[in-house]
C-alpha cells in the first residue's frame, strides 16, 4: 500500500493494488496503470530491486510520504553516464505529479469524506433520540399516533435534494481536465519526446527555464483556486450541518410531544430527574435525626453579589426566569431549579399547578414576579435573607438534566437597609449547602473586576480545598478582554494559576451585554460571535471546550450525573439504617399503637370533634329549656327584686304598685332583657359544647388531642356570632308575655306562689348571711367555737339592736330612715358609749329593713295561697291583694316563653352554625402545618413523622436507583 498525501501507514500486499487513505475513504488503482516511474518508486520503497517483479511472498509496512522526497536528485553512481539527466527529469516530473495528485486527492477525499461525516453525524443524532423502550405500555397506539402526527412527506421535503448535495461536491469536469493535463505531461516525459526539443544545449536550457517558470505560475494559480473551492465546500457543509441540527431539534420536540386526547389521559411515568428532585424536596423538609444528613448531589451556584450567578443559571435554563435589579440584592433565598428535557418550554413551582409558558413574555414577567414575592414572603421581619428554599422546575427541548441551587450572593459589607447579620447569614447558608461532600460547587467569578476583590474563592477553597467537586466559571469575559491590559491574566485564571483555589474545570462565558431586555437567543449569538472573533481563542489562551455556556452546561450535567451514580446507593443504605433504628424505637415504646403521623392524628381528632359537635343536636328540648330558664333567672333575678319588686311593693298601694311594675317592666324589656337573654343562650351553648367534649375525653380518648380540642373550641366560639335579627323578635315576644296579667287556672297560681316563695326565701337567706357577717358571731358561736367580735362588728351589733327596737315600735315603717330618727339612734348609742357614724346607721338599717320586708312578704305569700278565688272574681280585700303574685307569674311566664324561643333558635340555627364554624376552624388548622405542629406534639408524634419521612425517602431513592440502572 502506497500513501499519497499526509503521513499514514502504507502496505504492499502482493503488489497488486495501490491504496490511498484520506478522511476515511479508500481508492484502489491497479499497479499496471501507473506511470513506470511510480512503479519503480513503489518497488523501491517496498524493498524489491527488480521493478518487473512484485514481491508476492512478503508484505512490508513503511511510513512514507511523497511530500518528503528529496528536492534534489541524488548523485548518480559511477558508470551510469547519460542516464543521469533522464533520471533527473523523470524524478522532477514525478515530484510535480505527486503534488498535483495530492491536491486533487485532498479535494476529492474531503468532499466524499465530508459526506460520510454528515451521514455519521446524522446517525449519531438519530441515536440521541429518546429511548422509548421504557414506554412499552403505550405501544402500539403510540407508534400509530406518532406516525400520524409526523408528516413524512414534509420531513422528506425538508431534507436536502440531490442537486444540493451535488453542488457541494467538487467540479468533476475540472478534475478530469487536470488529470488530462497531468497525463499528457507524464506521457511526454516517459516517451523521451518532449513537446519542445532544443537544437543546442543553450537553447534547450533557456527553453527549459521558461517552461519551468510558466508551469510554476500556472500550478500556483490552480492551487489557490483549489484551496478557495475547498473553503467554500467547508462553509456549505457547515451551513448544512446547522440546518440539520435545527431540524433535528424540531424533530425531537415532535417526538417528545404527546397528544392531549391520548397519552395525556394515561398515567405517564415520571422522568429520572423528576424522581431525583422529589427526593431532594422531601429531604429539604426533613429534620435529620440519628446523624442522617442529606448528602445527595446537587449543583450549588455560589458567587459574589452581581457576579452573574443568576445570568449563568438563566443561560443553562434557556429562559430569563429570575427577577433582576441594578446593583441591589435580588436573590434573597435559595432557589432550587430542576432542569429536564420536555416538548414545551415551561416552568412550574413545586407547590403550585400553574404552568408558566417561557416562550411568552407575559408569563415570564409573571414568573419573575412570583419568585420575587415568594422570596420576600420567606424573609422574616427584620431580616434580609432567608434559608427557606423555593423549589422550581423548568422543562424544555435541549435542556440538560440536573438540579441547581442558586444561593444569595456573597457580600463583603452590610449596606443601609440590610440586617446587621446579613453577611454572616449568607455565609452560613452557603456553607450549609457546600459542606455536603457530594455537592458540586459552581463557583462564579466576575471577570470584569480585579480577581483580588473576590470573596467567594476563599470560601470555596475552605469547603473544597482539593477542588474535587468545584467547577470555576469566569463571567463577563468580553468586558475582561476589553478592560485588561494583559489578556494573559485571563489565561492564568482559566488555567487555575491565579487563584489558590483548585477546580475540576475552568470555563469562560459571556452572558450578555448587560441589558435586562436581551433575549436568550441574542445572548447566545453574541457569545458565539465574541469567542469566534476573540484573540483569546485565536491566540490559544482559551481552548474551545472551555468557552460558551453550552459547553459549561454539558460539563456540569456530566459531572452531576457522575456524582449521582457514585453516591446515591450509599445514601440509600444510610436511610435504610436510619429506618431500622426508628422502627426499633417505636416497637419498644409504643408496641400497641399504630404509627400515625401528625396529619393522620389530626384527621382522627377532627372526626372526634365533629362527633362531639353533632351530639349537641341530640340534646332534648326539655333539657335546653330547663337550663336556659334557670340561667336566665339567675342572671335577671337581682334586677327584678331590687329594681322592680321592692320599689313597687314598698308603695303600700295597689294602683301605684301595678303602675310602677308596668313602667319598670317596659323599660327593662326595651333595653336590657333581650341582651341578657341572648348572652345566657350563648353561654349555655358554650357550656354544653364544653361538657360534651369533656365527656368524650373521659371515654378512653387519646390525651394527645387535648390541646387541639381546646384550641378548636376557643376559636369556634370566637368566630361565632349570634343572629342579630333574633334580638328584635325576642324583644316583641318578651314584651307580649309581660303584658299579660290573666292567670287562668289554679295550678298556674300555685306555681307563681311557689316561684315567689322560693325567690323570697333565697333573698332572705342572703340577707341573713349579710347581717351575720356585719355583726359577727352570736353568743353560741362565741362559746362553742371560741370566736370573738371585732370592734367594728361590736359597733354594728349595737346599732342593729337599736334599729330592731325601732322596727318593733313601727312595724309598717318605710324603707328609709328620717334624719331625726338617725340622730335619735346615734344619741342612744352614744349614751351607751358607742360612737357611730350616720352612714353606718343607714347601711345597717337597709339590711334590717330588707329582712323585715322579706319576712312580711313571705307571710303575705302564705295568705295568697287561698286568694285565687278572690282574684278570679275580682273581689277587693286589703289582706288578699296579691299583686306581687301576679308580678311573679308574669316574670315566670316570660322566662318560660323566652327559654322556649331561645331553645328553638339554638336547635334550628345556632347549633348548625357552630358546627359550620368548627368545620371551618378544623379546615384552617388542617392547612396550617405550623398550627398542627404546635397543637399535636410529643415524642410519639415526632417518631411517627420521622418514620414516615424516612420510609418515603428510602422508597423514592430505590425507585430512582432502579430507573437509573434501566437508563444505563
C-alpha positions, 0 to 999 in steps of 0.5 A: 500500500502506497500513501499519497498525501499526509503521513499514514501507514502504507502496505504492499500486499502482493503488489497488486493494488495501490491504496490511498487513505484520506478522511476515511475513504479508500481508492484502489488503482491497479499497479499496471496503470501507473506511470513506470516511474511510480512503479519503480518508486513503489518497488523501491520503497517496498524493498524489491530491486527488480521493478518487473517483479512484485514481491508476492511472498512478503508484505512490508509496512513503511511510513512514507510520504511523497511530500518528503522526497528529496528536492534534489536528485541524488548523485548518480553512481559511477558508470551510469553516464547519460542516464543521469539527466533522464533520471533527473527529469523523470524524478522532477516530473514525478515530484510535480505529479505527486503534488498535483495528485495530492491536491486533487486527492485532498479535494476529492477525499474531503468532499466524499469524506465530508459526506460520510461525516454528515451521514455519521453525524446524522446517525449519531443524532438519530441515536440521541433520540429518546429511548422509548423502550421504557414506554412499552405500555403505550405501544402500539397506539403510540407508534400509530399516533406518532406516525400520524402526527409526523408528516413524512412527506414534509420531513422528506421535503425538508431534507436536502435534494440531490442537486444540493448535495451535488453542488457541494461536491467538487467540479468533476469536469475540472478534475478530469481536465487536470488529470488530462493535463497531468497525463499528457505531461507524464506521457511526454516525459516517459516517451523521451519526446518532449513537446519542445526539443532544443537544437543546442544545449543553450537553447534547450536550457533557456527553453527549459527555464521558461517552461519551468517558470510558466508551469510554476505560475500556472500550478500556483494559480490552480492551487489557490483556486483549489484551496478557495473551492475547498473553503467554500465546500467547508462553509456549505457543509457547515451551513448544512450541518446547522440546518440539520441540527435545527431540524433535528431539534424540531424533530425531537420536540415532535417526538417528545410531544404527546397528544392531549386526547391520548397519552395525556389521559394515561398515567405517564411515568415520571422522568429520572430527574423528576424522581431525583428532585422529589427526593431532594424536596422531601429531604429539604423538609426533613429534620435529620435525626440519628446523624442522617444528613442529606448528602445527595448531589446537587449543583450549588451556584455560589458567587459574589453579589452581581457576579452573574450567578443568576445570568449563568443559571438563566443561560443553562435554563434557556429562559430569563426566569429570575427577577433582576435589579441594578446593583441591589440584592435580588436573590434573597433565598435559595432557589432550587431549579430542576432542569429536564428535557420536555416538548414545551418550554415551561416552568412550574413551582413545586407547590403550585399547578400553574404552568408558566409558558417561557416562550411568552413574555407575559408569563415570564414577567409573571414568573419573575414576579412570583419568585420575587414575592415568594422570596420576600414572603420567606424573609422574616421581619427584620431580616434580609435573607432567608434559608427557606428554599423555593423549589422550581422546575423548568422543562424544555427541548435541549435542556440538560438534566440536573438540579441547581441551587442558586444561593444569595450572593456573597457580600463583603459589607452590610449596606443601609437597609440590610440586617446587621447579620446579613453577611454572616447569614449568607455565609452560613447558608452557603456553607450549609449547602457546600459542606455536603461532600457530594455537592458540586460547587459552581463557583462564579467569578466576575471577570470584569473586576480585579480577581483580588476583590473576590470573596467567594474563592476563599470560601470555596477553597475552605469547603473544597480545598482539593477542588474535587467537586468545584467547577470555576466559571469566569463571567463577563469575559468580553468586558475582561478582554476589553478592560485588561491590559494583559489578556494573559491574566485571563489565561492564568485564571482559566488555567487555575494559576491565579487563584489558590483555589483548585477546580475540576474545570475552568470555563469562560462565558459571556452572558450578555451585554448587560441589558435586562431586555436581551433575549436568550437567543441574542445572548447566545449569538453574541457569545458565539460571535465574541469567542469566534472573533476573540484573540483569546481563542485565536491566540490559544489562551482559551481552548474551545471546550472551555468557552460558551455556556453550552459547553459549561452546561454539558460539563456540569450535567456530566459531572452531576450525573457522575456524582449521582451514580457514585453516591446515591446507593450509599445514601440509600443504605444510610436511610435504610439504617436510619429506618431500622433504628426508628422502627426499633424505637417505636416497637419498644415504646409504643408496641400497641399503637399504630404509627400515625403521623401528625396529619393522620392524628389530626384527621382522627381528632377532627372526626372526634370533634365533629362527633362531639359537635353533632351530639349537641343536636341530640340534646332534648328540648326539655333539657335546653329549656330547663337550663336556659330558664334557670340561667336566665333567672339567675342572671335577671333575678337581682334586677327584678327584686331590687329594681322592680319588686321592692320599689313597687311593693314598698308603695303600700298601694295597689294602683301605684304598685301595678303602675310602677311594675308596668313602667319598670317592666317596659323599660327593662324589656326595651333595653336590657332583657333581650341582651341578657337573654341572648348572652345566657343562650350563648353561654349555655351553648358554650357550656354544653359544647364544653361538657360534651367534649369533656365527656368524650375525653373521659371515654378512653380518648387519646390525651394527645388531642387535648390541646387541639380540642381546646384550641378548636373550641376557643376559636369556634366560639370566637368566630361565632356570632349570634343572629342579630335579627333574633334580638328584635323578635325576642324583644316583641315576644318578651314584651307580649308575655309581660303584658299579660296579667290573666292567670287562668287556672289554679295550678298556674297560681300555685306555681307563681306562689311557689316561684315567689316563695322560693325567690323570697326565701333565697333573698332572705337567706342572703340577707341573713348571711349579710347581717351575720357577717356585719355583726359577727358571731352570736353568743353560741358561736362565741362559746362553742367555737371560741370566736370573738367580735371585732370592734367594728362588728361590736359597733354594728351589733349595737346599732342593729339592736337599736334599729330592731327596737325601732322596727318593733315600735313601727312595724309598717315603717318605710324603707328609709330612715328620717334624719331625726330618727338617725340622730335619735339612734346615734344619741342612744348609742352614744349614751351607751358609749358607742360612737357611730357614724350616720352612714353606718346607721343607714347601711345597717338599717337597709339590711334590717329593713330588707329582712323585715320586708322579706319576712312580711312578704313571705307571710303575705305569700302564705295568705295568697295561697287561698286568694285565687278565688278572690282574684278570679272574681275580682273581689277587693280585700286589703289582706288578699291583694296579691299583686306581687303574685301576679308580678311573679307569674308574669316574670315566670311566664316570660322566662318560660316563653323566652327559654322556649324561643331561645331553645328553638333558635339554638336547635334550628340555627345556632347549633348548625352554625357552630358546627359550620364554624368548627368545620371551618376552624378544623379546615384552617388548622388542617392547612396550617402545618405550623398550627398542627405542629404546635397543637399535636406534639410529643415524642410519639408524634415526632417518631411517627413523622420521622418514620414516615419521612424516612420510609418515603425517602428510602422508597423514592431513592430505590425507585430512582436507583432502579430507573437509573440502572434501566437508563444505563 
